[in-house]
Amino acid sequence: MTQIPGSVYRPGLAVLTALPKEYAAVKALLSHPVLHSETDHQGTRHYAFGTMPARGGGRHEIALTLVGVGNNISAVATTQLLNDLPSVRTVILSGIAGGVPDAGKAEHHVRLGDIVVSSEYGVIQYDFVKEETGRVVPRHPPRPSSSNLVRAARMIEAEALFGARPWDELVDHVLAALNWKRPPDSTDRLAASDDPSVVLRHPADPLRIKRRPRVFVGPIASANTLLKSPERRDLLRDLYAVKAVEMEGSGTADAAWMGQAQHFVVRGICDYCDSQKGDDWQNYAAAAAAGYLGAVLKAIDPLERTADPPARRNSVRPEAARTRAGRFDLPGVDDGTLRRIDETQAWLRSMLAENGSEAPLLVPTLSWIASIDRKFHENRLLAREAQALEAVHAEVRRSRTCHEGNRMSPVERLSLDLLERYESSALLRASWEVRCAIGNSLTLAVSAGSQGSRSSLVTRVMDASASGENWDMAQMLFDALHHAEQLTRQGREFLMTTAVEHEHRQVRWNVASALKSIQLSDGDLHRILGRLLRDPSPWVVKELIDVGLRNRKVMVELEKPGNAAMVLELIEQDDQLLEHTTLTLRSRGRGGFVPRFATLEAAGADEDPGSTGYGRRTLAEDFRRVEELKASLTGHHGKLYKAAERVVLDRIADPDPERQQSAITGYLHSTHDALAWASVRALFSGKLDGCHDDFLTQALSDMLTHPSDWIRRECVEETLRLEDGRRKYMALRQIEAHRNELARGDEIRPYLVDIGMHFKE
């Protein structure tokens, strides 16, 4: 273990660089750096110890080192560093990389001098593959980046929409300290991939500031290859949605994972991975990466250090327990649980690496296992997560030892084994991610099986979920419907026309929702809408109107006289449905979708235009902004909720507490679940602490009695994650007041049991 000379430094994080210019850029931001060398039988390692600012006036204690180029050497250097400095819990790579441009899409177009930060998808080792005749199968294991630092990067991204760009000042500081300058924009030339003599024009980008780096958060590709092929670069972009290509990230990610540490990658873009690759932008790219790293670290609290370094080397402590070391007494955590988390992660990763196109079926389960650290409470897993972990662990173990000679792949076999046991086991009902993975297996079976096997499998799930109380089994059909666009046309139509006959209204709602992305024949669409409107619930009609604004064929069906009469009758009887329909159509610029609706809309639109409160017109504007932001975001998952969170943060940025309170109340009483969810996040993040206690108490009560089980559960979960303090005390009081109503929810009851709250059975 390295002995720091007369120093108080026991760094909680380490920054690795591959080139001297990258090292110099980071060192320019260190306060009072102390140089030290460590020599043993493995050679000599050089470190610079210093500090950088953290949130709230604190300081991050940092070790900086220069490792060299390539994934192999970066893996060895990372391993040596973790052995030399057992207090290090997070390893960060900072430096330069090749950019992956997309001249056809401004929102994805990476340019020279820009910054790319690794997202939750981490680093993709694109040269780790299995080659077969006629195809290449990726085998890179997923190594998620540090959730703490990714969340910080996402928050900085959100604040940048309001004009806050803290990294610009730090980049300027590095440039001035090293006497570097940003090259002229005229040198940022992008050649066409198929003809290097053709120079492409960069697309106009409203989010780009002249001579300032734009920041992208996304996957980063890595290999032991100096890439100078635009064709390969574009292929990586199309396959993995990567934003940058480099040569050290996957080695450090693997070594950090093996050493039970977190990792994070920040890259400045210096070339386009083509034949025109040069060094002109390298200095500026190194400074940009270092500056953004400083901004991310300044946005978070000082990273925790390992409290007992020797114990980390000799015990199995997964990400879940490590990230809680400062909050919980780790020796009290059940070692068996920690070992099962590690083993299950490893087994699932090996299945992912071995099973090609079927591997994505297990991604939701692996994601849940990897994020299980959020569920620790008082040194143990919350009840429902612990039960689900036990069940998944047992089935993973069984799937690796049973069915020898079975022609099914391990992924399909595991998913279908879980499906067999799901009906009789309450344990697997504990996790949305596990249900999603099993639902994916249903999609696979419907798509791959014969008509007979499709029929028997779907019928079996339909029968098991026939009871209106059995929401968990009905959720299986939802998960299959969610991915139904992946099916063949016959499988799609079979699943939709079968599921629409389900007596559980939530399944019928999911059929309506699936129409957003699924194309059906006119005859099947007519039959499905006829069934949905035969005995509709307000939520089904609400979803059909939303779908109709995106799918013209659905709107044409709704406008037919018979269907329109049924829809209008329900709208007239349900005030919430009227409000939602009015706001949705207004935000889309639609005056009405059938005759007579304009009369209903006018009757509900008598709000005072001069009112300063949060009324219907303001809510309609926020509906519209959520849709606009969602359309501008990248990725496939969670865009609606990210957009809603931005809108809520923007609205409560108003310093007037009364306006904040009016907005949150409006969201919680609206029909927009995403805005209600974002209100929960805003309250528990402390952004409403300036409001009066009476309002906070009422808001918590509204959240815990919200019509959506999901909103109520989110409120309880956020309460358990809080440190002791004013907000936690107020939230626990409200949970106590509503405990009997909350206990009726199968997914909330285990939380109440876990915190020792008594309720009526």
N, C-alpha and C positions, 0 to 999 in steps of 0.2 A: 504494500500500500504506500502510495506517495506521501512523504512527509512535507507539508508545505512549510517553508522556512519562516519561523517566527510569525505565522500568519493566522488570521481568523478564518481563512477561506476553507470551507468544505463544500465545494460547488455542488449545486443541485442539478445543473445542466451543463452540457458540453457543446461547443460549436466546432464542427469539423470543416475544414476547407481543403481543396485539392491543389490549388495553385498559390504561389506567393502573393499575387495581387489580391486574391480573395481573402487570404489571411490578413493582409495589411488593411483591407477595407473594414473588417470586423474589429480589428485591434484599435482602429481609429475611434471606435465608439466605447471602448473599455475605459473605465475610470481607474487610474493608478494601477496599471498592469504590473504584475510581478512575474518574472521569467523563472522557470525551473526545469531541470532535466532529471529524468529518472533512468538509471542504468542498472541492468541485471543481465542474466544469461541470455535474455531475448534481445539485447541491444539497448540503445538509448532512445528515449522518447522525450520530446520537448513540449512544454506546456506554458501558456501565458494565463495567469489567474488575474481576474479583475471583476468589476461589477458593472451592471447596467441598471437604469431606472426601472422600477416596477410600479404597479398601480398603488395609489395611496401614499406615495412618498417612500415606499420600500425599495430594496435593492435586490437584484438577482445576482447570486454568486456564480461566476462562470469560469469554465476552463476552455481555453481556445487552443487548437492544435492544427498542424499542417500534416495531412496524411498522404498525399500523392494522388495520382490519377488511376482510375479503374475500380471496378466493383470488388475484385479480389483483394486488392490492397486496402480498400476502405473497410471491408469486412474484418480483416486482420487488425487494422488499426483501431476500429471500434471495440473489438473484443479486448485488446490490450488496454485501452482507455478504461473500460468498465472494470477490469481487474485492478488497474492502478488506482482508480478513484471510485470505490464502492458507493460513495455518497451520491454519485450522478444517477439521476432517475430519467432524464430526458436527453436525447442526442439530436442535435440539429445540424443539418448540412446547409451551408450558405455558399453561394458562388454563381458561376455562369452556366448557361445551357443554350442549346439550340432551340429556337422557337418553332411552333407548328402553326403557320398562318392559315386563314380561311378567307380568301379575298371575296368570296361570295356572301359571307355573313359577318357583318361588322361586329356583332356582339361576341363572336368567337375568334376574331382576327387578332392574332398575337403579332406584335411588331418589335423591331429592335429597340432595346432599352426598356421594354415592359418587364413586369415582374410576374412570375408564376409561383404559386404556393400549392403544396400538395394538399389535396382534399381528403375526405374520409376514405376515398378509394386508394389512397397511398401511392406507392411507386409500382409500376408494372414492368417486370423483367421480361422484355419481349423476345430475348434470345433463349428463354427457358421453354422449350417446346418438345413435342413428340412428332417426329416425321413419319408419316405413313404414305403409302402409295397414293398419290393424287391429292393429299391434303396435309396440312400442318396443324396440329392440335395444341393450343396454348396450355401450359402447365404451371404458369406462375402462381405461387401461393399468395392469397390476399394478405397484405400487411397494412392494416389501417393506420393512418397517421394519428398522432396524439390528439385525442378528442378535445383536450383543454386548449391546445393551440389552434386547432381547426375552428373551434367555436369563437376564439378571439379573432381569428382572421375573418370569419363571417360577420361578426359584430362590427369590425372596422369597415368591412364592405358596406354594411347597412348605413353606418354613420357617414360614409363617403357620399351617399346620396344627398346628405344635407350640407355637403361642402367641406367636411372635415377630412383632411389629408395629412395626418401627422408624420407620415414617412418622408414627405417632400423636404421638410426642414432637416431631417437626419441625413438624407441623401446629399443635400447641399453641404452639410458639415463634413461628410467623408470626402467629397470632391475637393473642398477647400483645404482639408488637412493634408491631402496627398497631392495637391496641385494638379488634379485631373479636370477634364472638361467633357461635356457631352458633345459628341460629334455632330456636325450639321445634319439636318434632316434630309438633305439631298443625297447623303450616303446610304440612306435606308431604301435600298432597291430590292424589290422582290421579283425574281425571274419566274416565268411560267414553268411549270413542272415538265411539260413535254417539249419546250423549246427555250433553252437558256438565253437566247438572243432577244426574246420578247420580255419587256419589263411591264409588269402588271401595275395598275393603279390601286392604291390602298383605298378601301371603301370609306365613305364619310361615316364618322362615328360621333354621335352627340355626347357620349360619355367620355370622350378623350379630350384632354387638355394639352394644348400645344407645348411641346418640349418638356412634357412631364410623363412619367411612366404610368401606364394603365395596369391595374392589378387583375390577374385571373386566378381563381381558385379551382383546381381541377387535377385529374390524374397526370402523373409524370412518367414518361417511358425511360427505361434505363437498360443498358447492356454494355458489354466490353467491346463496343464498336464505336469508332469515330464516324458518325453518320454524315455522309455527303451525298445522299441520294434523295432528291425531292419526291420521287415515286414512292420509296419506302416510307418517307416521312408522312406523305398523304395517306398511305395505307394504315399507318399507326393511328392517325387522326380518325379515320373512318371506322376502324375496328374498336378502338378503346377510348375515343374522345380525349386523347392526351393533348396537353397544351405545350409541353416542352419535352426535349430529349437530352439525356445526360448520361454519365458513365460511373457514378458512385452511389446513387440512391438505393438501389436494390441490395447492394452489399452491406451498407450501413443498416438498412431496414431489417435484413435477416439477422445480422449480428445483435442488433438491439433487441429483437424479439427473443432470440436465444438467451440473451443476457437479462431478460425480464425488465427491459427499459422501453420507454416510448421513443418514437422518432418523429421528425418533422423536416420538410425540405423547402427551402426558399431559393429561387433561382432568378437571376437577371438574364435577359435574352440578348445574346451577342451575335447571332447569325441565324440563317434559315435552313441549316442542315443541307446545303446544296453546294454546287461547285464554286460558288462565289464566296464561300466561307472565308472569313478573314479575322484579323485581330483588332480592327479599329474600334469596335464597340465593347471590347472585353473589360477595360477599366471601368467604364460607366456602368456596365451590367453588374460588375462585382460590387460597386458602390450602391446601386439600386437595391440589390439583394440584402446587403448589410443594413441599409437604412430601413427597409421594410421589416427586417428581423427585429431591429430596435423598437419599431412601433408596435409590433405584436407583443413583445415582452413588456412594454410599458403599459399595455392594456390589461395585464393579468397580475394577480398577486404573486409574490415570490414563490417559485416552485419548491415543493417540499423535497427535503433530502432524506435519504434512507437513515432511519434512526439507529439501526443496529447493523452496520455493514456486513459483519461475518455471517449473520443469519441469512442474508439475502443469497449468499453463495450456496448454502446448504439446504435450502428449503424450496419447495415448489410454491411460488407466489405469483399468481397470474395478475394480469392487468387489473382485474377487479379489485383485488386486495391492495395492490401497490398504491393505486391512486387514492386510497383511503388511509394511508399510513398516518397522516397527521391528524385524522379525525377519530380513528378507532384504535384500540389496543390490538395490534395485529396478532400477537401470540394467542389471543383469545379466539381468533377466528378458527372455525372448524377446518383442520388440515385436510380431512377427507373431502369436504366440499371444494376446497381450492384445487385439490388434485383432480377431482372429476371435471372441474371447469377446464383445466389445462388439457386433460386427456381427450375430452369431447371436442375441444377446439382443434387439437392435432388430428384426430380421426376425420373430422368433417373436412379439414383442409386437404387431407390426403385424398379423400373422395372427390373433392372439387378438382384436384389435379389430375385424377385418373379418368374422369367421365365426360369430357368434352361438352357437347351441346346440352346434355342433361344436367350438368353441374349447377346451373343457376337455380335449380329447384331447392337447393340447400342454402342458398345465400341468405334468405331471411332468417333461418335458424342460426346460422353462424353469426349473423349480425346481432341477434339477440344474445347469444352466448358472450360475444365480445363486449357488449355494452352492459353486462349484468352488474358491473360495479356500481351502477346507479341504484341498485336495489338493496345494497347492504344497509342494515339498520341495527345499531347496537351489537356490532360484531357478528352478525349472522344475516343470511339472506332472508328477505321477506318470504312469508310462508308460500305464496303461490309460485314464486320463481324457484324456490328450493324444490318444490314438488315437481314442477315441470322439468327442471334440470335432471332430477333423479330419473324421471321417465325417459327423457331423451337419451341420457347416458346409457341406460339399460338397453334401449333399442339399438343404439349405435353399436354397442358391444355385441349384441346378438346378431346384428346384420353382418358383422365382420367374421363371425364364426359359424353361422348357420347357412343352410341352403347351398352347400357346395354342389357344384354342377348345375345350379339353376342358371338359366340363360339371361335372367334379368340382371341389369347392372346394379351395383351396390346402392347407387342413389335411388333408383326406382324401387329397389327392394326395401330400403329403409323407409321411404315415404309410404309405401303400401303397407308395411308392417305397422307403422304408426297409425295408419288409417284403420286397420283391422282392430286395433286395441282402443281406438278413440271412442268407439261407441259405448264401451263398458267401463272406461276409466275417466274419472273426473280430473285426474292429474294434468292431462294435456290441455285442459280448458283454460289453463292459467296464462297463456301467452298468445298475443295476437300473431307474433312472428312464427311460432310453431304452427298455429292454425293455417297461416299463409303458406308455409312450406308444404303442409299436407294437402291444402287446396290445390297447390301447383301439381301435386302428384295426380290428383283427380283430373286436372286438365290434360296431363300427359297421357293418362290411361284412356280418356275419351278420344284424344287425338290419334293414339297409336293402335288402339284395340279394334277388333271387328265390331260390326253393328251390334252383335249379340252381347259382347262384353261391355260395350258402352252402355247398352240398355240396362244390363243387370247391375252395373256399378252405380250409375246415376239413380236407378230405382232404389237401390239399397240405401243410399244416402238420403234420398227423399223420404223413404219409410222411417229411417232412424230419426229424422228431424221433423216428423209430421206434427208433433206436439207443438203448440204455440209457445210452450215454455222452453223448448229445447233450442235456444238461440245458438249454442255452440255448433251443433250439427248444421243448422241453417247457414252459419258462417262459412262452412265448407263450400257450399254452393256459391256463396258470394265470391270466395277466393278464386274458384274456377271461372266464374263469370268475369271477374276482373281481368283475367288473362285470356278471355275467349277469343280475342282477335288473333291469337297465335294458332288457333285450330284451323283445320280444313273447313271448307264451306259446309260440307255435310255435317261435320262434328259441331260446328258453330250453330247451325240451325237446329240440330237435334237437342243440344244443351239448352238453347233459349226456349224452344217450344215446349220442352219438358219442364224446365224450372218455372215457367210462368204459371203452371198449374199448381205450384206449391201453395199450401194454405197459410204459410208464414208470410206476413206482409213484408218483412224485411227482405226476403228472397225476391218477392215481386218488385220491390224498390230497386234491388240490384239489377234485375232484368232491365228495368227502365234506364238505370244509369249506364249499363253496358251498351245501350243503343248509341251513345256518344261516338264510339269508335268502331262499331260493328256494322257492316253492310249486310242487309238481308234482302231476300227477294220481296217484291211488293206484296205478294200473297202472304208470306210469313209475317211481314211487318204489320199488315192489316189484321191478321189473326191475333198477334201478340198485343197490339194496342187495344183491340176489342176486348181481350181478356182482362187487361189491366184496368180498363175503364168500366168493366161490368160491375165491380164492387170496389171502387177506388178508395184509398185512404188519402187524406190531404198531402201526405209526404210523397206518395206516388205521383200525384198530379203536379206537385211542386217540381219533382225531378223531371217529369215529362216536359214541362214548360222550359226548364233549363236546357234539356237535351234538344228541344225543338229549335232553340236559337242557334244551335251548332249543326244540326242535321236537318236540312230542308225537307227531306222526305217525311220525317216525323212531324214537322210543323204542318205540312200539307194534310196529313192524316188528322191532326188535331183540329184543323179548320173545317173539316167536313161537318155538315149540319148536325148529324146525330152525335158525334163525338163532342162538338163544341157545346151543345146543350148540356151534356153531362158535366163537362168541365166548369161551365158558368154556374150551374146549380151548386156545385161544391164550393166554388169561390164565394158565392153569395152567402153561404152558410158558415164560412170559416174566416174570421177576421185576420188570423195570422197568414193564411194562404193568400188572402187579398193583398195584405201588406207586401208579402214576398213577391207576388206576381207584379204588383205595381212597381216596386223598386227595381226588380230585375229588368222589366221591359224598359223602364225609364233610363236605366244605366246603359242599355243597349241602343237607345234612340228609337225604340219601337213604340208607337202610340197605342197600339193594341193589336192583338193577333186575331180577334174575331169581332164581328159587330156586337154591340151592347157592352163590350168590355170597357170602351171609352167612358160610358156612363158610370160604371162602377169605379173607374179610376178617378174621375172627376169628383165623385162623392167623397173619396178618401184623401183628396189633395187640397184640403182647405187650410193647410198650415200657413201661418203668418210668415210671408217672405222676409220680414224684417226681424224675425225672432233670432236672438243670439244663442238659444239653446241648441241641443243636439236633436234635431227633428228629422222628419222623413226625407226632406230634401237633402240634408247633409248626409244621411245614411245612404241615400241613393248615389250620391257622389262617391262615397267610400266603396260601395259595391262596384262602381265603374272603375275606380282606381285599383282595386284588387285584381279585376280581370285584366287591366292593362299591364300591371306589374307581372302577373303570372305569365302573360304572353312573352314578356321580355326576359324571363329567367331561363337558364339552361338546365339540362338534366331531365330525368323522367319522374322523380318521386318528390313529393312534398312541396311542389311549387305553389300550390294554393295557400298553404299555411305560411310559407316564407313571405309570400306577397301580403297576406293578412297581417303578419307581424310587423312588416314595414309600415303599413298603413296605420296601424294602432300606435306604433312608436312616433310616427309623424304627428298624429292627432294629439297625443298626450305631451308632445314637446311644448305645447302652449303652457306658459308659466302660471296661468290662472287656474288654481285648483278647482274652481267651479266648472270651468270648461272641461277639465280632465274628467271630473266626476260625471258630468252630463254625457260625455262620449262613452265612457265605460258602461254606464247604465244603459245607454242606447244599444251598445253591442250585445250586452247580456240578455236583453229582451227582444233582440231581433231574431230572424230566422236564419242568420248566417253563422253556422257553427264555427267556421274558421276564425271569424272576428271574435266570437266568444272565447275560443281557445287562446287566441293571442292576448285577450284581456286577462286571462288567468296568468299567462306568462309574464305580462307586464306587472301585475300586482305582486307576484312572488319574486320578481327581480328587484323590487324595491323602488321602481320608478314612480310609484304612486304614494310614497311615504310622506309626501308633503300634504296629502289630503287628510281631512278630519277623521278621527277614529270612528265616528258614527257611520261615515260613508264606507270606510274599509270593512266594518262589521257587516253592513248591509250587502256590500259587494260579495263578500265571502259567503253570506247566506244565499244570495242569488246563484252563485256558482255551485254550491252544494245541493241546491234544489232545481238545478237546470234540467230541462226535459231530456237532455242527452246524457246517457250513462257515461259516455267517454269524457265529457266535460267534468262531471262529478268526480270520476276516478282521477283525472289529471290534477284536480284541486287537492285531493287527498295525497297523491304521490308527491306533489310539490311541497306539501306541508312536511312530509317525512324527510325530505331532502334538506330542509332548512336547518341552519344552526339555531340554537336557542336564542330567542330574542322576541321583540315586540310582535312581529308578524306571525311567528310560530305560535306564540301564546294566544293571539286572537284567533288564528285558524283552528287550533285545537279546541278552543271553546265552542266554536261554531260546529265543528265535527261532533263534539259531545252533544250539542243541542239537537243535531239531526241524525244521531247515530242509528236510531231504529229504522228510519227511512232509508239511510245509506246501506244498512245491512241487508236490505232486500236484493241488492245487486250481487250476483255471484262473484264478480271480479273485484268488488270493493270489500266484501266481508273479510277476506283474509288479512287485509291491512288493519281493520279494526281489531281483529284478534291479536295481531302482532304487536299492537301498541297497548294491549291490555284493556280495551274498551268493552264494556258489557252492553248488551242489547237484547231486546226481546226476540226470541226465535220465531 
